[in-house]
Amino acid sequence: MFRALSHRNFRLFWAGAFLSNAGTWMQSVAQGWLVLKLTNSPFWLGFDGFMAMLPGLLLTLVGGVFADLVDRKRLLIYTQVGAGLTALVLFALMAAGILNDASDVWMILLLSFATGCCMAIGGPSFQAITFDMVGREDLANAVALNSAQFQLSRVIGPLLAGVTIQIFGLAGCFLVNGLSYVAIVAALSRVRFEDKTEGETTAAEAGASTLKVAPAEHGSLWQDLLEGFRYVRGRPRVLMLLLATAVTSLFGSPYITMIPLFARNVMGWGETGLSLMMGTSGAGAFLGAMMVAYLGDFKNKGWFVLGSVFAAAICLIAFALSSHWLVSLLMLFALGFAMVNFFSVTNTLLQQLVQDQMRGRVMSMWILSFIGSMPIGSLVAGAAAERFGAQWTLAVGGLIILVFVVFVSLRNARLGEL
């Protein structure tokens, strides 16, 4: 279950990313509650999610080209430092008492956008560098363990946020998140690649102060990007996995953005209840990730992916329509479990299906399908919740996913055979 951690580089990277992600989830809880507190509006809650993820639509594909052309480790360090600084700026604004009412929400939106830019540019390198650290044999296990640390942070982060808010207020979460980026930057700084292979650096280059850029002619960035699109277009199963990711993320992922609304308006809970709901979803996702890590490089991944999406759609509908706290928590747990199964195994399938020289670009398309769909989903869900209510909005999203996965299962048998 843990064999990828036998690689020193991956072990450092995994630990640093876990600490940083825990801080990120602390901020997610605090920021969602802050926006709702300032605006009292589902629309602005969704719009904040839109601004955080909009850069994924604009910059992720460019980040994928960078992941194939430059030193991935160095690029990740720069983007993580940038994201940490935005969290510290938000803390400073809160500590100075500047964020007081709805007219101040634009500052939060701007910082969300800046953080999203850092994540969009560094995201493809984050995915592709995993292969550099563990190789093809341990890739499936490493992807699952990366997912596990992210989901474990979804459990611990919200719980820590609940305690921090009670003691230090919302601003404390922003400070802790800003400082948590020190962990991932320090871990990446200690990563060393001994053998120079494609996409990797030597130990000497890993400590260099400049980016390793491949020679390129004017306009080659767009040529490389178009080459990636042509590559995917010629591989129907890769294309269908990306489409399934986009549909699931577009209509399913907004439930995370809407949880503060469910906590306050449906359950009648405060910040502590919100932390419980976020942590429950994260606990289910963590258990799902650990199960995938245990299964390793198993057979019938295609049917596993389709079954996970089907289960996620059912759980999303049940959560949306429930008004009983126990049923809602159970459905959140199951929803997190099913979602991480789908995204983790899809990630593994894509990395195993593509050629090494295309990995960065294909993974940027996966991130665009996954994270790039979220801003649109959050914006639409926020506007729909304002008009029709959050419960019906998420229920309809779950129904759309359900219809899609049934259609794909019936029409694309080769996808199930992967």
C-alpha positions as CSV (number, residue, x, y, z in Angstrom):
1,M,0.0,0.0,0.0
2,F,2.9,2.4,0.8
3,R,5.7,1.2,-1.5
4,A,6.0,4.5,-3.5
5,L,7.1,6.1,-0.2
6,S,10.3,4.0,-0.4
7,H,11.5,6.6,-3.0
8,R,13.2,9.4,-1.0
9,N,12.1,12.2,-3.3
10,F,8.5,11.1,-3.3
11,R,8.5,10.8,0.5
12,L,9.7,14.4,0.9
13,F,7.3,15.6,-1.7
14,W,4.3,13.7,-0.2
15,A,4.9,15.0,3.4
16,G,5.4,18.6,2.3
17,A,2.3,18.5,0.1
18,F,0.2,17.1,2.9
19,L,1.1,19.9,5.4
20,S,0.5,22.5,2.7
21,N,-2.8,21.0,1.7
22,A,-4.0,20.9,5.3
23,G,-3.5,24.6,5.5
24,T,-5.3,25.1,2.2
25,W,-8.4,23.3,3.5
26,M,-8.3,25.4,6.7
27,Q,-8.5,28.5,4.5
28,S,-11.2,27.0,2.3
29,V,-13.5,26.6,5.4
30,A,-12.7,30.1,6.7
31,Q,-12.9,31.8,3.3
32,G,-16.3,30.2,2.5
33,W,-17.7,31.3,5.8
34,L,-16.2,34.8,5.4
35,V,-17.8,35.3,2.0
36,L,-21.2,34.1,3.2
37,K,-20.9,36.3,6.3
38,L,-20.1,39.4,4.4
39,T,-22.6,39.0,1.5
40,N,-25.2,36.6,2.8
41,S,-25.5,35.4,-0.9
42,P,-25.2,32.0,-2.5
43,F,-24.2,33.8,-5.7
44,W,-21.1,35.4,-4.2
45,L,-20.2,32.1,-2.6
46,G,-20.3,30.5,-6.0
47,F,-18.5,33.5,-7.6
48,D,-15.6,33.2,-5.2
49,G,-15.2,29.6,-6.2
50,F,-15.4,30.7,-9.9
51,M,-12.6,33.3,-9.3
52,A,-10.4,30.7,-7.6
53,M,-10.7,28.3,-10.4
54,L,-11.0,30.6,-13.5
55,P,-7.2,30.6,-14.0
56,G,-7.5,26.9,-14.6
57,L,-9.4,27.6,-17.8
58,L,-6.9,30.3,-18.9
59,L,-3.5,29.0,-17.8
60,T,-3.5,25.2,-17.2
61,L,-2.7,24.3,-20.8
62,V,0.2,26.7,-20.8
63,G,1.3,25.2,-17.5
64,G,1.3,21.8,-19.3
65,V,3.6,23.0,-22.0
66,F,5.9,24.5,-19.3
67,A,5.8,21.1,-17.5
68,D,7.3,19.5,-20.6
69,L,9.9,22.2,-21.3
70,V,11.3,23.5,-18.0
71,D,12.5,22.3,-14.7
72,R,9.3,21.1,-13.0
73,K,10.7,21.3,-9.5
74,R,11.8,24.9,-9.9
75,L,8.5,25.9,-11.4
76,L,6.6,24.3,-8.5
77,I,8.7,26.2,-5.9
78,Y,7.9,29.6,-7.5
79,T,4.2,28.9,-7.8
80,Q,3.9,27.6,-4.2
81,V,5.7,30.7,-2.9
82,G,3.2,32.9,-4.8
83,A,0.2,31.0,-3.4
84,G,1.6,31.4,0.2
85,L,1.9,35.1,-0.2
86,T,-1.7,35.5,-1.2
87,A,-2.8,33.8,2.0
88,L,-0.6,36.0,4.1
89,V,-2.1,39.1,2.3
90,L,-5.6,37.9,3.2
91,F,-4.5,37.5,6.8
92,A,-3.1,41.0,6.9
93,L,-6.4,42.4,5.5
94,M,-8.4,40.5,8.2
95,A,-6.0,41.5,11.0
96,A,-6.2,45.2,9.9
97,G,-10.0,45.1,10.1
98,I,-10.4,46.0,6.4
99,L,-12.9,43.3,5.4
100,N,-16.1,44.4,7.0
101,D,-19.1,44.2,4.5
102,A,-20.2,43.1,1.1
103,S,-18.4,46.1,-0.6
104,D,-15.1,44.6,0.4
105,V,-15.6,41.2,-1.1
106,W,-13.7,42.2,-4.3
107,M,-10.4,41.9,-2.4
108,I,-11.2,38.3,-1.5
109,L,-12.1,37.6,-5.1
110,L,-8.9,39.2,-6.4
111,L,-6.7,37.1,-4.0
112,S,-8.7,33.9,-5.0
113,F,-7.8,34.7,-8.6
114,A,-4.1,35.2,-7.8
115,T,-4.0,31.9,-5.9
116,G,-5.7,30.2,-8.8
117,C,-3.1,31.5,-11.2
118,C,-0.3,29.9,-9.2
119,M,-2.1,26.6,-9.0
120,A,-3.0,26.6,-12.7
121,I,0.6,27.1,-13.8
122,G,2.1,24.7,-11.3
123,G,-0.6,22.0,-11.4
124,P,0.6,20.0,-14.5
125,S,4.1,19.9,-13.1
126,F,2.7,18.7,-9.8
127,Q,1.2,15.7,-11.6
128,A,4.0,15.0,-14.0
129,I,6.8,15.2,-11.4
130,T,5.3,12.2,-9.7
131,F,6.4,10.0,-12.6
132,D,9.9,11.6,-12.4
133,M,10.1,10.6,-8.7
134,V,8.8,7.0,-8.8
135,G,8.9,5.7,-12.4
136,R,6.3,3.7,-14.3
137,E,6.3,0.7,-12.0
138,D,5.2,2.6,-8.8
139,L,3.2,5.2,-10.6
140,A,-0.3,3.8,-9.8
141,N,0.6,3.6,-6.1
142,A,2.1,7.1,-6.1
143,V,-0.9,8.6,-7.7
144,A,-3.2,6.9,-5.1
145,L,-1.0,8.0,-2.2
146,N,-0.9,11.6,-3.5
147,S,-4.7,11.5,-3.6
148,A,-4.7,10.0,-0.1
149,Q,-2.6,12.8,1.4
150,F,-4.8,15.4,-0.3
151,Q,-8.0,13.7,1.1
152,L,-6.5,13.2,4.6
153,S,-5.8,16.9,4.6
154,R,-9.5,17.4,3.8
155,V,-10.2,15.7,7.1
156,I,-7.6,17.3,9.3
157,G,-7.7,20.8,7.7
158,P,-11.4,21.5,8.4
159,L,-11.2,20.1,11.9
160,L,-8.1,22.3,12.6
161,A,-10.0,25.2,11.1
162,G,-12.9,24.7,13.5
163,V,-10.5,24.9,16.5
164,T,-8.5,27.8,15.1
165,I,-11.6,29.9,14.3
166,Q,-12.9,29.4,17.9
167,I,-9.5,30.5,19.4
168,F,-8.0,33.0,16.9
169,G,-10.9,33.8,14.5
170,L,-11.1,33.5,10.8
171,A,-7.8,35.4,10.3
172,G,-5.9,32.6,12.1
173,C,-6.8,30.1,9.3
174,F,-5.3,32.4,6.7
175,L,-2.1,32.9,8.7
176,V,-1.6,29.1,9.2
177,N,-2.2,28.5,5.5
178,G,0.3,31.0,4.4
179,L,2.9,29.5,6.7
180,S,2.1,26.0,5.6
181,Y,3.5,26.6,2.2
182,V,7.0,26.6,3.8
183,A,6.6,22.8,4.1
184,I,6.2,22.1,0.4
185,V,8.8,24.6,-0.6
186,A,11.3,23.1,1.8
187,A,10.5,19.6,0.6
188,L,10.9,20.5,-3.0
189,S,14.2,22.2,-2.3
190,R,15.6,18.9,-0.9
191,V,14.4,16.8,-3.9
192,R,17.3,15.6,-6.0
193,F,17.2,13.7,-9.3
194,E,20.3,11.5,-9.8
195,D,19.7,10.2,-13.3
196,K,19.1,12.6,-16.1
197,T,16.2,11.2,-18.2
198,E,13.5,13.0,-20.1
199,G,11.6,15.3,-17.9
200,E,14.2,15.0,-15.1
201,T,17.3,16.9,-13.9
202,T,20.6,15.9,-12.5
203,A,21.5,16.6,-8.9
204,A,23.6,19.6,-10.0
205,E,20.8,21.0,-12.2
206,A,18.3,20.5,-9.4
207,G,20.3,23.0,-7.3
208,A,20.8,25.4,-10.1
209,S,19.2,28.9,-9.9
210,T,17.9,29.0,-13.5
211,L,15.1,27.2,-15.3
212,K,16.1,24.5,-17.8
213,V,14.3,25.6,-21.0
214,A,14.4,23.6,-24.2
215,P,15.5,25.5,-27.3
216,A,12.4,26.8,-29.0
217,E,11.5,28.9,-32.0
218,H,9.0,31.8,-31.9
219,G,5.5,30.5,-31.5
220,S,6.6,27.0,-30.5
221,L,4.5,27.2,-27.3
222,W,1.3,27.2,-29.4
223,Q,2.7,24.6,-31.7
224,D,3.5,22.3,-28.8
225,L,0.0,23.0,-27.4
226,L,-1.7,22.1,-30.7
227,E,0.5,19.0,-31.0
228,G,-1.0,17.9,-27.6
229,F,-4.5,18.4,-28.8
230,R,-3.8,16.4,-32.0
231,Y,-2.3,13.6,-29.9
232,V,-5.5,13.4,-27.7
233,R,-7.8,13.6,-30.6
234,G,-6.3,10.5,-32.2
235,R,-6.8,8.5,-29.0
236,P,-10.6,8.0,-28.3
237,R,-10.3,6.4,-24.9
238,V,-8.0,9.2,-23.6
239,L,-10.5,11.8,-25.0
240,M,-13.5,10.0,-23.4
241,L,-11.7,9.9,-20.0
242,L,-11.1,13.7,-20.2
243,L,-14.7,14.3,-21.2
244,A,-16.0,12.1,-18.3
245,T,-13.8,14.1,-15.9
246,A,-15.1,17.4,-17.2
247,V,-18.8,16.4,-16.8
248,T,-18.3,15.0,-13.3
249,S,-16.4,18.0,-12.2
250,L,-18.7,20.5,-13.8
251,F,-21.9,19.2,-12.3
252,G,-20.5,17.4,-9.2
253,S,-17.7,19.4,-7.7
254,P,-19.9,22.5,-6.9
255,Y,-21.2,20.6,-3.8
256,I,-17.9,21.6,-2.0
257,T,-18.6,25.3,-2.7
258,M,-22.2,24.9,-1.6
259,I,-21.5,23.2,1.7
260,P,-21.4,26.4,3.8
261,L,-24.9,27.1,2.5
262,F,-26.1,23.6,3.5
263,A,-24.5,23.9,6.9
264,R,-26.2,27.3,7.7
265,N,-29.5,27.2,5.8
266,V,-30.4,23.4,5.7
267,M,-28.8,22.2,9.0
268,G,-28.9,25.4,10.9
269,W,-25.3,25.0,11.9
270,G,-22.4,27.5,12.4
271,E,-18.7,27.3,11.7
272,T,-18.2,24.1,13.7
273,G,-20.9,22.4,11.8
274,L,-19.4,23.5,8.5
275,S,-16.0,22.1,9.6
276,L,-17.8,18.8,10.5
277,M,-19.4,18.5,7.0
278,M,-16.2,19.4,5.2
279,G,-14.2,16.9,7.3
280,T,-16.8,14.1,6.8
281,S,-16.5,14.5,3.0
282,G,-12.7,14.5,3.3
283,A,-12.8,11.4,5.5
284,G,-14.7,9.5,2.8
285,A,-12.3,10.6,0.2
286,F,-9.3,9.6,2.3
287,L,-10.7,6.1,2.8
288,G,-11.4,5.8,-0.9
289,A,-7.8,6.9,-1.8
290,M,-6.4,4.4,0.6
291,M,-8.4,1.7,-0.9
292,V,-7.1,2.6,-4.4
293,A,-3.6,2.6,-3.0
294,Y,-4.2,-0.9,-1.6
295,L,-5.6,-2.2,-4.9
296,G,-2.5,-0.9,-6.7
297,D,-2.3,-1.6,-10.5
298,F,-5.5,-3.7,-10.6
299,K,-7.5,-4.9,-13.7
300,N,-10.8,-3.5,-15.0
301,K,-10.0,0.1,-14.2
302,G,-12.4,1.3,-16.8
303,W,-15.4,-0.4,-15.2
304,F,-14.2,0.8,-11.8
305,V,-14.2,4.4,-13.1
306,L,-17.7,4.2,-14.6
307,G,-19.0,2.5,-11.4
308,S,-17.5,5.2,-9.2
309,V,-19.1,8.0,-11.2
310,F,-22.5,6.2,-11.1
311,A,-22.2,5.9,-7.3
312,A,-21.1,9.5,-6.9
313,A,-24.2,10.8,-8.8
314,I,-26.5,8.8,-6.6
315,C,-24.9,10.1,-3.4
316,L,-25.0,13.7,-4.7
317,I,-28.7,13.5,-5.4
318,A,-29.4,11.9,-2.0
319,F,-27.3,14.5,-0.2
320,A,-28.9,17.4,-2.0
321,L,-32.4,16.3,-1.1
322,S,-31.7,15.3,2.5
323,S,-32.6,17.5,5.4
324,H,-31.6,15.0,8.1
325,W,-28.1,15.6,9.5
326,L,-27.2,11.9,9.8
327,V,-28.3,11.1,6.2
328,S,-26.5,14.2,4.9
329,L,-23.2,13.3,6.7
330,L,-23.4,9.7,5.4
331,M,-24.0,10.8,1.9
332,L,-21.1,13.3,2.1
333,F,-18.8,10.5,3.3
334,A,-19.9,8.2,0.4
335,L,-19.7,11.1,-2.1
336,G,-16.1,11.9,-1.1
337,F,-15.3,8.1,-1.3
338,A,-16.8,7.7,-4.8
339,M,-15.4,11.0,-6.2
340,V,-11.8,10.2,-5.2
341,N,-12.0,6.7,-6.7
342,F,-13.0,8.2,-10.0
343,F,-10.5,11.0,-10.2
344,S,-7.6,8.9,-8.8
345,V,-8.0,6.0,-11.1
346,T,-8.7,8.2,-14.1
347,N,-5.4,10.0,-13.4
348,T,-3.6,6.7,-13.3
349,L,-5.2,5.4,-16.6
350,L,-4.2,8.6,-18.4
351,Q,-0.6,8.5,-17.2
352,Q,-0.3,4.9,-18.3
353,L,-1.9,5.4,-21.7
354,V,0.2,8.4,-22.9
355,Q,3.8,8.7,-24.1
356,D,6.4,10.2,-21.8
357,Q,7.0,13.3,-24.0
358,M,3.2,14.1,-24.0
359,R,2.6,13.5,-20.2
360,G,2.8,17.1,-19.2
361,R,0.4,18.3,-21.9
362,V,-2.1,15.5,-21.4
363,M,-2.1,16.0,-17.6
364,S,-2.7,19.7,-18.2
365,M,-5.8,18.7,-20.2
366,W,-6.9,16.4,-17.4
367,I,-6.4,19.3,-14.9
368,L,-8.3,21.6,-17.2
369,S,-11.1,19.0,-17.4
370,F,-11.0,18.5,-13.6
371,I,-10.3,21.9,-12.1
372,G,-11.0,24.0,-15.1
373,S,-14.6,22.9,-15.1
374,M,-15.1,23.9,-11.5
375,P,-15.3,27.7,-12.0
376,I,-18.1,27.3,-14.5
377,G,-19.8,24.8,-12.3
378,S,-19.4,27.0,-9.2
379,L,-20.7,30.1,-11.0
380,V,-23.7,28.3,-12.5
381,A,-24.5,26.5,-9.2
382,G,-24.3,29.8,-7.3
383,A,-26.6,31.6,-9.7
384,A,-29.0,28.6,-9.8
385,A,-29.0,28.3,-6.0
386,E,-29.9,32.0,-5.7
387,R,-33.0,31.3,-7.9
388,F,-34.0,27.7,-7.2
389,G,-32.3,26.8,-4.0
390,A,-29.1,24.9,-3.3
391,Q,-30.8,21.5,-2.8
392,W,-32.5,21.4,-6.2
393,T,-29.4,22.8,-7.9
394,L,-27.2,20.0,-6.7
395,A,-29.9,17.3,-7.3
396,V,-30.2,18.3,-11.0
397,G,-26.4,18.2,-11.3
398,G,-26.3,14.7,-9.9
399,L,-29.1,13.6,-12.4
400,I,-27.1,15.0,-15.3
401,I,-24.0,13.0,-14.3
402,L,-26.2,9.9,-13.9
403,V,-27.6,10.1,-17.4
404,F,-24.1,10.8,-18.8
405,V,-22.5,7.8,-17.2
406,V,-25.3,5.4,-18.3
407,F,-25.0,6.7,-21.9
408,V,-21.2,6.3,-21.9
409,S,-21.4,2.8,-20.4
410,L,-23.8,1.7,-23.1
411,R,-22.1,3.3,-26.1
412,N,-18.4,3.0,-25.2
413,A,-17.7,-0.6,-24.2
414,R,-13.9,-0.2,-24.9
415,L,-13.6,2.4,-22.2
416,G,-14.8,-0.2,-19.6
417,E,-12.3,-2.7,-20.9
418,L,-9.3,-0.5,-19.9
